[in-house]
Amino acid sequence: MFSHLTFLSRKRRSVREYANQPVDSEVLKDILEAGLRAPTSKNSRSTRFFVVEDKQLLKDFSECRERGSQFLSGAPVAIVVCSDSNKSKRPYSDCAIAASFIQLAVTDHDLGSCWCHIEDSPSPKGATAEEYIKYKLDLPDSYKVLCIIGIGEVAKADMLKPREREVEWERLFVGRYEEREL
């Protein structure tokens, strides 16, 4: 017996190939609500989300890094996950929690997603990936961009079948640290 969250964690994986169809607006609203409900440091509610469906902007985003961002050009929608550093001392942590909630909500709707890391990533565009995305979205300096999550129907139906793989329980410690092989 396992929880629904455990089921989602078994089912979730990085999906970089999407079917050519839009994401239903009510489904997208539910996914965004999950992100908006994610906890933030000191309940600062510092997270900000930018929904991008414009094909040219998605293509631009796909070029923000040397590698690892190309899949964004094929996504029907992407969510840029940011935090206002004027509101939180932990903007990237706030973003990471919200992005995780978003990805689990995507999986719950039988959609695929992939996280493209932006923070501290170099860019072939002459700036950091974060500076490039901030420029493209005209974001204020106080906004910190952690990632962009591409979302869509999976191109291959079997992509979201729950996978059976060993849980590495040796990474779990109860109480104090003990020396062991990991």
C-alpha positions in Angstrom: 0.0 0.0 0.0 1.4 3.4 -0.9 0.1 7.0 -1.1 -1.0 8.8 -4.2 2.1 11.0 -3.9 4.3 7.9 -3.9 2.4 6.7 -7.0 3.0 10.1 -8.7 6.7 9.9 -7.8 7.0 6.5 -9.4 5.2 7.7 -12.5 7.0 11.1 -13.0 9.9 11.3 -15.3 11.6 13.9 -17.5 9.6 14.0 -20.8 11.3 15.9 -23.6 9.1 14.9 -26.5 5.5 16.2 -26.7 2.5 15.5 -28.9 1.5 18.5 -31.1 -1.6 19.6 -29.2 -2.3 22.3 -26.6 -2.7 21.8 -22.9 -6.3 22.2 -21.8 -6.8 25.6 -20.1 -8.6 24.1 -17.0 -5.8 21.5 -16.6 -3.2 24.3 -16.9 -5.1 26.3 -14.3 -5.0 23.3 -11.9 -1.3 22.8 -12.4 -0.7 26.5 -11.7 -2.8 26.4 -8.6 -0.6 23.6 -7.3 2.4 25.9 -7.8 0.7 28.8 -6.2 -0.2 26.7 -3.1 3.4 25.5 -2.6 5.0 26.6 0.6 7.4 29.5 0.6 10.0 30.7 3.2 8.2 32.5 6.0 5.0 32.3 3.9 6.4 35.1 1.7 4.5 34.0 -1.3 7.4 35.2 -3.4 7.0 32.8 -6.3 6.0 34.1 -9.7 5.0 32.1 -12.7 5.0 33.0 -16.4 3.0 30.8 -18.7 4.5 30.8 -22.2 2.7 29.4 -25.2 4.2 31.7 -27.9 6.1 29.4 -30.3 8.8 32.0 -31.0 9.4 32.7 -27.4 9.6 28.9 -26.7 12.2 28.6 -29.5 14.2 31.5 -28.0 14.0 29.7 -24.6 15.3 26.5 -26.2 18.5 28.4 -27.1 19.1 29.8 -23.7 21.7 27.1 -22.8 24.4 25.3 -24.7 22.7 21.9 -23.9 19.6 20.8 -22.1 17.1 23.4 -23.2 16.4 22.4 -26.8 13.2 20.4 -25.8 11.5 23.7 -25.0 10.9 24.4 -28.7 8.7 21.4 -28.9 6.6 22.0 -25.8 3.1 23.4 -26.3 3.5 25.4 -23.1 6.2 26.2 -20.6 6.1 27.7 -17.1 9.0 30.0 -16.1 9.4 29.7 -12.3 10.6 32.8 -10.6 10.7 34.4 -7.2 10.9 38.0 -6.1 14.0 38.3 -3.9 12.5 41.5 -2.4 10.0 39.2 -0.7 12.1 36.2 0.2 15.6 35.6 1.5 15.4 32.1 -0.1 14.1 32.8 -3.6 15.6 29.8 -5.3 14.4 27.4 -2.6 10.9 28.8 -2.9 11.0 28.2 -6.6 12.3 24.6 -6.2 9.4 23.7 -4.0 6.9 25.3 -6.3 8.5 23.6 -9.4 8.2 20.2 -7.7 4.6 20.8 -6.9 4.0 21.8 -10.5 5.7 18.7 -11.9 3.7 16.4 -9.7 0.5 18.1 -10.7 1.5 17.7 -14.4 2.0 14.0 -13.8 -1.3 13.7 -12.0 -3.0 15.0 -15.2 -1.2 12.3 -17.3 1.0 14.9 -19.0 4.7 15.1 -19.4 7.1 17.7 -18.1 10.8 18.5 -18.0 12.7 20.9 -15.9 15.3 23.2 -17.6 17.6 24.6 -15.0 18.3 28.3 -15.5 19.9 29.7 -12.3 23.7 29.7 -12.6 23.7 28.3 -16.1 25.9 29.7 -18.8 24.3 30.8 -22.1 25.6 30.9 -25.6 23.7 34.2 -26.0 26.5 36.1 -24.3 25.0 36.3 -20.8 23.9 33.8 -18.2 20.7 31.9 -19.0 19.0 33.7 -16.2 19.9 37.1 -17.6 18.7 36.0 -21.1 15.3 34.8 -19.8 14.9 37.9 -17.7 15.6 40.0 -20.8 13.2 38.0 -22.9 10.4 38.5 -20.3 11.4 42.0 -19.3 11.6 40.9 -15.6 12.8 43.3 -12.8 16.2 42.8 -11.3 14.7 41.4 -8.1 13.2 38.4 -9.9 15.3 35.2 -9.7 14.6 32.6 -12.3 15.3 29.0 -11.2 13.9 27.0 -14.1 11.5 26.6 -17.0 9.2 23.6 -17.0 8.1 22.4 -20.5 4.7 20.7 -20.4 2.6 18.7 -22.8 0.9 15.5 -23.9 3.6 12.8 -24.1 4.7 11.8 -27.6 4.8 8.1 -26.6 2.0 6.6 -24.6 4.2 4.4 -22.4 6.3 7.3 -21.1 4.2 7.7 -17.9 3.8 4.1 -16.9 4.8 3.8 -13.2 8.3 2.3 -13.1 9.5 -0.3 -10.7 13.0 0.5 -9.6 14.8 -0.2 -6.5 14.5 2.6 -3.8 18.0 3.3 -2.5 17.2 3.0 1.1 20.9 3.2 2.0 20.6 6.9 1.4 18.2 7.1 4.4 19.7 7.7 7.9 17.7 7.5 11.1 19.1 9.6 13.8 22.8 10.2 13.4 25.2 9.6 10.5 26.8 6.2 10.2 29.6 5.3 7.8 28.4 3.1 5.0 28.8 2.4 1.3 26.5 4.5 -0.9 
